[in-house]
Amino acid sequence: MTKGISMAQDYDSPRNKDEDEESLQALGKSSQNTSNDMDDDENAIAEDYELPGADLSNEDASVTVIPMQGDEFICSECFLVKHRSQLAYTTDDGQPVCQECAA
């Protein structure tokens, strides 16, 4: 037989069980490591999100509230504080309405 020519593989012949067991053990170890890593990643991602309706009563707000300025008004329709440049009109009873609500 010459070098470089290989024999045909007999796929019906029995396989070596030791190699199969070793490869299964290696696969099991690698899948356990990746599943633990994935669990850690999922937990880290989940901590960043807040669910709607979640109880946040024990959380402290870290927002600085600035008092309403002299050039601002509260829209009588949406109750948002708007700059006077966004004033569309004033109702008959003197209530301001912003451009978004007037549209």
N, C-alpha and C positions, 0 to 999 in steps of 0.2 A: 504494500500500500504506500502511496506517495504522501508526502507532507502537504497539508493544506486541504486535503479532501477529508471530509468528516463522514461518519456513518449516519445513516438515516435514523431518526429518533423513533423508537417504538412507543407510541403513546398508550398502548394497551398493557404495557408491562407494569408491575407493581412499583409504586414509588417508595422512596426512603421515608419512613415515618418520622425518624428523628429530625430531619430537615423541616418537615411539615410542622412538628410540634414547636421547634425553635422559632420558626417564622410566625406562628400563631402567637407565641408568647411575646415576641418583639412587637407585633401589631397591637396586642393588648396593652402593652406598656405605653406605646406611643399614643394610642387613642385616649388613655387615661390622662396623660399629660396635657393633651390638647383640650380635652373636655374641661379640666380644671382651669386652664387658661381662659377658655371661653366663658366659663361661669364668672370668673373674676371680671372679665371685660363687660359682661352683661350687667353685673351688679354696679360697676362704676358708671356705666351709661345710665342705668335706672336712677341712680342717686341725683343726677343732674336735672331730671324732669319732675315737674310738679303736676299732679293729676288734678283735673277740674273737680271742685267740690271737696278737695282734701282738707282735713282739719289742720289749719295753720295757726291755731290760737296760741300755741306756745312759741311761735316764731316772732322775732323782733324785726320790724320793718327798718330798713336802712336807707330810707328816702328822705331827702331834705325838702321840706315843704316851704315854698316861697310865697309870701302873702300876695294877694291880688294887687296889681299895680294900678296907678291912676288912669292909664290908657287902655285898660282892659274892662270887659263887661262879662256878665254871665247870661248866656242865651236862655231865654224863657222856654224854649222848646227842648233842647238837648241837655241843658244845665251844665255845659262846659264853659270854662273861662276862655274867652277869645280876645284877640287884639281888636282895637276899635276899627282897624282897616277891614275887618271881616263883618262889620255891622251892615246888614241888609236894610232893615227898617225897624221902626219902633211901633208897637201896637198902639191902639187907641188909648189903652190904659197905661201907656208908658213902658211897657215891657220890651226889651231889645230882642231881636231875632237875628241870628247869624246867617251868612250867605248860603251855607250848606243846607240849613233847615228851610230857608226861603225857596230853594230850588225845587 
